[in-house]
Amino acid sequence: MRSSLEIYDVARSESRVVLQADMLIEAPNWSPDGSYLLINGEGRLYRVPLDAPQMVPLDTGVAVLCNNDHGISPDGTRIILSSHHDGQGSEIYLIPAAGGEPERVSPDHPSWWHGWAPDGRTIAYVAARGGSRVIDVYVLSLNGGTEQRLTNSEGHCDGPDYSADGAQIYYNCDRGGHAQIWIMDANGANQRQLFRDDYVNWFPHPSPCGRYLLYLAYPTGTQGHPRDLPVELVLCAPDGSDQRRILAFNGGQGTMNVPNWAPDGNSFAFVRYAEVDA
């Protein structure tokens, strides 16, 4: 597996390679100060400083089986990650931005982090509860309180990410037959599908500038969100209009599972994949 970590410049409509590796790297997340990307490399987290790109290991303590759902707090002081190192299924943890022992914040398992409210007080994630295999969207205040379930087993819901102002949450859901892009108020009210097409659409990420929505489009008939398929990245307005298919490549799972925009909203990071010749 060869992974290519890249940055796409929206104004120039072009991408550039940040680094390549003969290993699986996934899910780039941009630091609030714009200085580095956070990625997963085969279960461990790494920083990639943009002034001198290389994979710098991050100390995550006992959390050594991280999946590709991680992110940096809006103030840059903490990192949130999802790991299944305790053998109970994925749970959500916080560590200092410099690294350290993880503190569990999810009240139950399995739980996978996906979005951080702009004020840093609340997280959005997906989880299965009560023995059910159905994945729903939840939110949790990091200042205490109980988790709040926002979707109710209407289908597989995934990839929740907050709008720039924190008032809404974008997510994907297959309640209409196959995964499409949905939006709701941050409290779960007014759930509605943005548009409908034949593609299988995942991981919507609104830009922090409020101008764009980016999502991953799989071929018609795709089940779940696998890796190693011909996919496209689609850029549109926050209301789903003015769709532009800006990139087509081999990718999928790991390409952009988590928020991946630069702080100014002018570019975003992603990963594409290729098989390494024997």
RAQUI-V562393 format. One record per run of one state. SS is the DSSP state (helix for helix, strand for strand, loop for the rest). FROM is the first residue (numbers start at 1). TO is the last residue. Records with the same first field share a line. If there is no record, write none. Layout:
SS->FROM-TO  FROM-TO
This chain:
loop->1-1  10-13  22-24  31-35  42-43  50-55  58-65  73-77  84-90  97-102  105-110  117-121  128-135  142-147  150-156  163-167  174-179  186-191  194-199  207-212  219-228  237-243  252-260  262-266  275-278
strand->2-9  14-21  25-30  36-41  44-49  56-57  66-72  78-83  91-96  103-104  111-116  122-127  136-141  148-149  157-162  168-173  180-185  192-193  200-206  213-218  229-236  244-251  261-261  267-274
